[in-house]
Amino acid sequence: MEAHSLLKGKRGIIFGALDENSIAWKVALRAHEEGATFVLSNSPVALRKKDIFELAKETESQVIAADITEVSELEDLFEESMLLLGGKIDFILHSVGMSPNVRKNIPYPELDYDYLIKTLDVSAISLHKVLAVANKIDALSEWGSVVTLSYIASQRVFSSYSDMAHAKSMLESIVRQFGYHYGISKKVRINSISQSPTRTTAGAGVSGFNAFFNYADAMSPLGNADSQSCADMCMFLFSDMSRMMTMQNLFNDGGFSSMGISNKLIEQYIDCGCGE
Ligand SMILES: NC(=O)c1ccc[n+]([C@@H]2O[C@H](COP(=O)([O-])OP(=O)(O)OC[C@H]3O[C@@H](n4cnc5c(N)ncnc54)[C@H](O)[C@@H]3O)[C@@H](O)[C@H]2O)c1
């Protein structure tokens, strides 16, 4: 998509670019095209993969390590980012998720509760921590925009999504709750994008991911939304074009969330002879 300088002069922090498949990676490339300057952040473990430094080079950005669950590391990240970028932060992408229960394929009725707490901390409470730190040190500009990534399993059952569903429900709730408080105090906007299944490291960690992907693709009138379209939507949400939108969970899913069944799936079901 052609760039329109939508983010010219805006400063940001982008969490969660691991490799070129990451949603955050596509967002960083688009934000650079749209004229933003930003810091890339990921956990020290993720930085060992080194891909993020190629992205930094390509987007003329700096990389700062931070475990997103550690408040003191977030404080340092915000202070350093404001120094590097020369002022307050205008936009944040929170594109972070991880569940040890999903990774280890533990059946939902047998969830490990220590892992569950880790899932919630990394995938949901981390958004609260990011916002709380920004609020405390007044790091966000008025009318700043924060976007996080969610999935429709926050509202409906996707059998193998397990405790990540709880994390996404909590994440969307934090979007609303903090959206109220930060909206009142600083006009900061907070929204989530509920994204189609997308082939990334986190996506591939969910058991049966190909079925998630193919089923959603067959169900959605526009097909699955890819990460590029998600990045385009982020440009709109970070920009002043969406300045009165806040506390929303917005679907970037090709229409999936409004569907019951599609002709494509009916035909597949008839073809397999299973319904006869
Ligand atoms: N891929 C999908 O199908 C899909 C669909 C809907 C929503 N999402 C959401 O999109 C977001 C981004 O995931 P992705 O699909 O691009 O996969 P990804 O694996 O590329 O990104 C996940 C990121 O989280 C980071 N992370 C994990 N623990 C961290 C920690 N303690 N501190 C800092 N960073 C940490 C990882 O290093 C990685 O960069 C996640 O919230 C995910 O749930 C993904």
The ligand as a Gaussian input file, in Angstrom:
#p B3LYP/6-31G(d) Opt

LIG

0 1
 N       -0.430000     -15.515000      14.847000
 C       -1.729000     -15.549000      15.034000
 O       -2.455000     -16.404000      14.498000
 C       -2.367000     -14.490000      15.902000
 C       -3.746000     -14.254000      15.799000
 C       -4.326000     -13.302000      16.641000
 C       -3.543000     -12.620000      17.564000
 N       -2.187000     -12.872000      17.623000
 C       -1.403000     -12.162000      18.627000
 O       -0.442000     -11.356000      17.989000
 C        0.602000     -11.087000      18.925000
 C        1.947000     -11.248000      18.234000
 O        2.184000     -12.589000      17.933000
 P        2.752000     -13.100000      16.532000
 O        1.693000     -13.982000      15.963000
 O        3.298000     -11.993000      15.731000
 O        3.918000     -14.111000      16.992000
 P        5.457000     -13.858000      17.394000
 O        5.879000     -15.138000      18.036000
 O        6.211000     -13.394000      16.225000
 O        5.381000     -12.681000      18.479000
 C        5.205000     -12.902000      19.870000
 C        6.240000     -12.024000      20.551000
 O        6.090000     -12.010000      21.981000
 C        7.408000     -11.817000      22.493000
 N        7.489000     -12.131000      23.922000
 C        7.166000     -13.293000      24.551000
 N        7.449000     -13.187000      25.867000
 C        7.939000     -11.926000      26.073000
 C        8.410000     -11.229000      27.218000
 N        8.422000     -11.788000      28.446000
 N        8.841000      -9.955000      27.066000
 C        8.844000      -9.339000      25.851000
 N        8.395000      -9.963000      24.727000
 C        7.964000     -11.249000      24.842000
 C        8.225000     -12.813000      21.655000
 O        9.628000     -12.646000      21.793000
 C        7.694000     -12.497000      20.268000
 O        8.431000     -11.449000      19.669000
 C        0.374000     -12.003000      20.117000
 O       -0.307000     -11.291000      21.135000
 C       -0.558000     -13.050000      19.541000
 O       -1.341000     -13.705000      20.513000
 C       -1.588000     -13.783000      16.807000

